[in-house]
Amino acid sequence: MSYGKGQSFDTGLLQAIFTATFSNATIVNLFANSSTSVLTTLYVALHSADPSATGSQTSNEVSYTSYARIGIARTTGGWTVGTATVSPAATISFPACTGGTATATYWSVGTASSGAGNLLYAGPLSPSISISNGITPQIVTGSTITES
């Protein structure tokens, strides 16, 4: 027997996380009635290896001169949510490398612009990104996170 979330819950969860839209009754009860502020930005990072489900945003995060995470608005302008999937609404361009080298094999979405932060989702990059002086790493709109 297989266990997992129902598809409407998956889609509702992705909408809540990435676009701050609360269309599913269960999601509304979990997120919209919170007494704390709702995050308006999520941060995308690059990793040299799988940051793992138990890791943080800094787990295996790439390091090159001028690297920084990229903030993406939690809106439909920032993310495209489909049936149990989410993709960037536009290409995500990281700062151009001005020194050092790295190979990005994973990307992640988390809650902090720097430091450990909460890792929400991570997935492999295909193809990986070889980063060296003058290279501007990018994650394209076809990069997808699938809720299972």
Helices and strands as residue ranges (DSSP letters): H 7-19, H 25-27, I 28-32, E 41-47, E 70-73, E 79-82, E 85-88, E 92-93, E 102-110, E 119-131, E 138-139, E 145-146
